[in-house]
Amino acid sequence: MAGVEQITVEAGETGMRLDRWFKSHYPGLSFVQLQKLLRSGQVRVNGARAKTDTRVEPGQVIRIPPLDVDKKGGADQLTGYSIRNQDDADVLKKMLLHEDDKVFVFNKPAGLAVQGGSGVTRNVDDMLEAWRNKKGEKPRLVHRLDRDTSGVLVIARTRLAAMKLSEAFRARETKKTYWALVKGVPPKREDKISTWLVKEPTPDGDRVRVAKHGEKGADHAVSYYRVVEQAAQSLSWLEMEPYTGRTHQLRVHAAHIGCPIIGDPKYFEADTNWDFPGGMQNRLHLHARRIVIPHPDKGFVDVTAPMPPHMRQSWNLLGFDEASAED
């Protein structure tokens, strides 16, 4: 049991309720125990009595009496996170492309869900429990990728970083670049795709379709693409940039221009004369290749993710050169 501590509230904890602040720092302390400490004046904020719903602000000092509970601990010396599940921690470390004190960027493999849901046994959000920091703060998702889409996934390490990164996504201050292998060749070498999309529930999960302007529940969606390389008239490598961030947007837009993404189980509809290319895996060929986003402190995070094995195999079969995308 430690002695009395004086802990200063940090910037990333702005506006946090006092009970949640304690849950983050002292997970072993129950709500009932905290209430008793507050009522007896043993816990104080800037020397004054407080309540469980008191909102804390940066620079305030919280008095912590001796507690017979453990603080968050066991932090890794390299990254400052607490290892809760060694297997999840190992998987996350293999996925890691970039880290600093505010941001992680992972290369999410195809097939790994970002969040839980029906039929999901493992997902990134749950795995992040393995990387709580020394204060007990769990890294936060700030955007999503479809389960079968691979590539760059940005994670905030602090509450304040999550607020700033989320705002950058909402304000469309990010540049997201995807690579896709599609059936056929688009009518134009590069173009803008602008439609209205509506999401509908089906027995096989949500499905998105192109809708009419003004249709109930429809959202405007804009994507850009350019053809990088093509294999005769059969297949094309597209570089795609979503301006908006709707569910399944790039997958629906590719199908909308008559070039559905190879291996897409929801939106690929081929005629009876079309055969799946030999030697390719029938898996979604959509990869979040690069992201450029303002860093929560200053500058930008600019990260590129290598392609997943099944797409690299297809590129090799078709003789596509990754350097072509830089032309």
NORDA-V588689 format. One record per pair of residues at least 12 apart in sequence whose ideal C-beta (glycine too) atoms are under 10 Angstrom apart, sorted by the first residue. I is the first residue (numbers start at 1). GAP is how many residues later the second one is. Records with the same first field share a line. If there is no record, write none. Layout:
I = GAP, GAP
This chain:
1 = 64, 65, 66, 67, 68
2 = 62, 63, 64, 65, 66, 67, 68, 69
3 = 61, 62, 63
4 = 38, 59, 60, 61, 62, 63
5 = 20, 56, 57, 58, 59, 60, 61, 62, 66
6 = 38, 55, 56, 57, 58
7 = 14, 18, 53, 54, 55, 56, 57, 64, 128
8 = 50, 51, 52, 53, 54
9 = 12, 36, 37, 47, 48, 49, 50, 51, 52, 53
10 = 46, 48, 49, 125, 127, 148, 149, 150
11 = 46, 47, 48, 147, 148, 149, 150
12 = 46, 90, 123, 125, 144, 145, 146, 147, 148, 149, 150, 151, 284
13 = 12, 42, 43, 44, 45, 47, 122, 124, 145, 146, 147
14 = 41, 42, 43, 44, 145, 146, 149
15 = 40, 41, 42, 43, 144, 148
16 = 38, 39, 40, 41, 143
17 = 34, 35, 36, 37, 38, 39
18 = 16, 20, 25, 27, 32, 33, 34, 35, 36, 37, 38, 42, 44
19 = 12, 15, 16, 19, 32, 33, 34, 35
20 = 32, 33, 35, 36
21 = 13, 24, 31, 33, 34, 35, 41, 114, 115
22 = 12, 15, 16, 21, 30, 40, 42, 45, 47, 114
23 = 113
24 = 48, 108, 109, 111, 112, 113, 114, 135
25 = 37, 39, 46, 47, 109, 110, 111, 112
26 = 38, 41, 43, 44, 45, 46, 110
27 = 42, 43, 44, 45, 105, 109
28 = 39, 40, 41, 42, 43, 44
29 = 14, 35, 38, 39, 40, 41, 42
30 = 39
31 = 21
33 = 34, 35, 36
34 = 18, 33
35 = 16, 17
37 = 26, 27, 28, 30
38 = 12, 13, 14, 16
39 = 12
40 = 25
41 = 22, 24
42 = 21, 22, 23, 24, 25
43 = 19, 20, 21, 22, 24
44 = 17, 18, 19, 20, 21
45 = 12, 15, 16, 17, 18
46 = 13, 14, 15, 16, 17
47 = 13, 14, 16
48 = 12, 15
50 = 12, 13
58 = 102
71 = 63, 64, 65
72 = 12, 60, 61, 62, 63, 64, 65
73 = 61, 63
74 = 58, 60
75 = 57, 58, 59, 60
76 = 13, 17, 55, 57, 58
78 = 15, 21
79 = 13, 14, 17, 20, 21, 22, 25, 52, 54, 78
80 = 19, 21, 51, 53, 54, 55, 77
81 = 12, 18, 23, 47, 49, 50, 51, 52, 53, 56, 57, 58, 76
82 = 47, 48, 49, 50, 51, 52, 53, 54, 55, 56
83 = 47, 48, 49
84 = 43, 44, 45, 46, 47, 48, 54
85 = 41, 42, 44, 45, 46
86 = 44
87 = 35, 40, 43
88 = 34, 36, 38, 39, 40, 41, 42, 43
89 = 38, 39, 40, 41, 42
90 = 40
91 = 15, 18, 21, 31, 33, 36, 39
92 = 12, 14, 32, 35, 36, 38, 39, 47, 63
93 = 13, 37, 38
94 = 12, 13, 15
95 = 12, 13, 14, 17, 29, 32, 58, 210
96 = 35, 59
97 = 54, 55, 56, 194, 206, 207, 208, 209
98 = 54, 56, 193, 203, 204, 205, 206, 207
99 = 56, 58
100 = 57, 61, 195, 196, 197, 201
101 = 32, 56, 57, 60, 195, 196
102 = 54, 55, 56, 58, 59, 60, 62, 63, 193, 194, 195, 199
103 = 36, 39, 51, 52, 53, 54, 55, 58, 59, 61, 62, 190, 192, 193, 194, 198, 200
104 = 24, 27, 35, 36, 49, 50, 51, 52, 53, 57, 197
105 = 47, 48, 49, 50, 186, 188, 196, 197, 198, 199, 200
106 = 18, 21, 22, 39, 45, 46, 47, 48, 49, 197, 199
107 = 43, 44, 45, 46, 180, 181, 196, 197, 198, 199, 200, 201
108 = 16, 36, 37, 38, 39, 41, 42, 43, 44, 45, 179, 180, 197, 200
109 = 41, 42, 199, 200
110 = 35, 36, 37, 38, 39, 40, 41, 153, 171, 173, 174, 175, 176, 177, 198, 199, 200, 201
111 = 36, 37, 38, 39, 172, 173, 197, 199
112 = 12, 15, 33, 35, 36, 38, 41
113 = 12, 13, 31, 32, 33, 34, 35
114 = 27, 29, 30, 31, 32, 33, 35, 39
115 = 26, 29, 32
117 = 30, 88, 89
118 = 87
119 = 28, 86
120 = 27
123 = 18, 24
124 = 15, 17, 20, 21, 29, 31
125 = 13, 14, 15, 16, 19, 30
127 = 12
128 = 12, 13, 27, 29
131 = 24, 26
133 = 24, 25
135 = 23
137 = 19, 20, 21, 22, 25
138 = 17, 19, 21
139 = 16, 17, 18, 19, 22, 23
140 = 15, 16, 17, 18, 19, 21, 22, 23, 25, 26
141 = 12, 13, 14, 15, 21, 24, 25
142 = 12, 13, 14, 19, 20, 21, 22, 23, 24, 25, 26, 27, 32, 151
143 = 12, 22, 23, 25, 26, 31, 33, 102, 145, 148, 150
144 = 101, 103
145 = 33, 141, 142, 143
146 = 101, 102, 103, 104, 105, 118, 120, 138, 140, 142
147 = 58, 137
148 = 103, 113, 115, 116, 117, 118, 135, 136, 137, 138
149 = 29, 31, 99, 101, 102, 112, 135, 136, 137, 138, 139, 159
150 = 28, 29, 133, 134, 135, 136, 137, 138, 139, 155, 156, 157, 158, 159, 160, 161
151 = 25, 26, 27, 28, 135, 136, 137, 138, 139, 140, 152, 153, 154, 155, 156, 157, 160
152 = 24, 25, 26, 135, 136, 137, 138, 139, 140, 141, 149, 151, 152, 153
153 = 135, 138, 150, 152
154 = 14, 15, 20, 22, 134, 137, 139, 147, 149
156 = 140
157 = 139
158 = 138
160 = 136, 137
161 = 134, 135, 136
162 = 134
163 = 133
164 = 129, 130, 131, 132, 133
165 = 128, 129, 130, 131, 136
167 = 127, 129
168 = 125, 126, 127, 128, 132, 133
169 = 76, 124
170 = 75
171 = 123
172 = 50, 70, 71, 72, 73
173 = 119, 120, 121, 127
174 = 68, 71, 117, 118, 119, 120, 126, 127
175 = 66, 68, 115, 116, 117, 118, 125, 127
176 = 64, 65, 66, 67, 69, 74, 112, 113, 114, 115, 116, 117
177 = 47, 62, 63, 64, 65, 110, 111, 112, 113, 114, 115, 127, 148
178 = 45, 47, 60, 61, 62, 63, 64, 72, 76, 83, 108, 109, 110, 111, 112, 113
179 = 49, 58, 59, 60, 61, 106, 107, 108, 109, 110, 111, 126, 128, 132, 136, 141, 143, 146
180 = 45, 48, 56, 57, 58, 59, 60, 70, 71, 74, 79, 80, 81, 82, 84, 104, 105, 106, 107, 109, 131
181 = 48, 50, 54, 55, 56, 57, 73, 78, 80, 81, 82, 96, 99, 103, 104, 105, 106, 130, 133, 134, 137, 139
182 = 43, 45, 48, 53, 54, 55, 56, 58, 72, 73, 75, 76, 77, 78, 79, 80, 82, 86, 103, 104
183 = 51, 52, 53, 71, 72, 75, 76, 77, 78, 79, 81, 85, 86, 87, 88, 91, 93, 94
184 = 46, 49, 50, 51, 52, 73, 74, 75, 76, 86, 90
185 = 42, 45, 46, 47, 48, 49, 50, 51, 53, 73, 74
186 = 39, 40, 41, 44, 50, 52, 68, 71, 72, 73
187 = 70, 71, 72
188 = 37, 38, 39, 69
189 = 36, 37, 38, 39, 41, 47
190 = 34, 35, 36, 37, 38, 48, 49
191 = 32, 33, 34, 35, 36, 66
192 = 30, 31, 32, 33, 49, 51
193 = 17, 28, 29, 30, 31, 32, 47, 49, 50, 56, 57, 59, 60, 61, 63, 64
194 = 26, 27, 28, 29, 30, 49, 50, 59
195 = 14, 15, 16, 17, 18, 23, 24, 25, 26, 27, 28, 51, 54, 57, 58, 61, 62
196 = 13, 14, 15, 16, 17, 18, 19, 21, 22, 23, 24, 25, 50
197 = 12, 13, 14, 18, 20, 21, 22, 23, 24, 47, 49, 50, 51, 52, 55, 56, 59
198 = 12, 13, 14, 17, 18, 19, 20, 21, 48
199 = 12, 18, 19, 20, 47, 48, 49, 53
200 = 17
202 = 64
204 = 61, 62
205 = 60, 61
206 = 41, 42, 60
207 = 40, 41, 45, 59, 60
208 = 13, 38, 39, 40, 41, 43, 44, 45, 47, 58, 59
209 = 39, 43, 46, 47, 58
210 = 42, 43, 45, 46
218 = 28
219 = 25, 26, 27, 28, 30
220 = 23, 24, 26
221 = 21, 22, 23, 24, 25, 26, 27, 28, 29, 31, 32, 35
222 = 19, 20, 21, 22, 24, 27, 31
223 = 17, 18, 19, 20, 21, 23, 26, 27, 29, 30, 31, 33, 34
224 = 15, 16, 17, 18, 19, 29
225 = 13, 14, 15, 16, 17, 25, 28, 29, 32, 34
226 = 12, 13, 14, 15, 99
227 = 12, 32
228 = 92, 93, 94, 96, 97, 98, 99
229 = 86, 89, 90, 91, 92, 95, 96, 98
230 = 88, 90
231 = 46, 83, 86, 87, 88, 89
232 = 86
234 = 40, 41, 43, 84
235 = 24, 27, 42, 45, 50, 79, 82, 83, 85
236 = 18, 23, 26
237 = 48, 74, 77, 78, 81, 83, 84, 85, 87, 88
238 = 12, 16, 19, 21, 23, 47, 48
239 = 50, 51, 85, 86
240 = 13, 14, 21, 46, 48, 49
241 = 49
242 = 46
248 = 16, 18, 19
250 = 14, 17, 36, 38
251 = 13, 14, 15, 16, 17, 33, 35
252 = 12, 14, 15
253 = 14
254 = 13, 14, 32
255 = 12, 13, 14
261 = 23, 24, 25
262 = 14, 15, 18, 19, 20, 21, 22, 23, 24, 48, 49, 52
263 = 13, 17, 18, 19, 20, 21, 22, 23, 47, 48, 51
264 = 18, 19, 20, 21, 22
265 = 17, 18, 19
266 = 18
267 = 17
268 = 14, 16, 17
277 = 37, 40, 41
278 = 39
279 = 34, 35, 37, 38, 39
280 = 30, 31, 33, 34, 37, 38
281 = 27, 28, 29, 30, 32, 33
282 = 28
283 = 25, 26, 27, 28, 31
284 = 24, 26, 27
285 = 22, 23, 25, 26, 29, 30
286 = 22, 25
287 = 18, 19, 20, 21, 23, 24, 25
288 = 16, 17
289 = 14, 15, 16, 17, 18, 33, 36
290 = 12, 13, 14, 15, 35
291 = 12, 13, 14
292 = 12
306 = 16
307 = 15
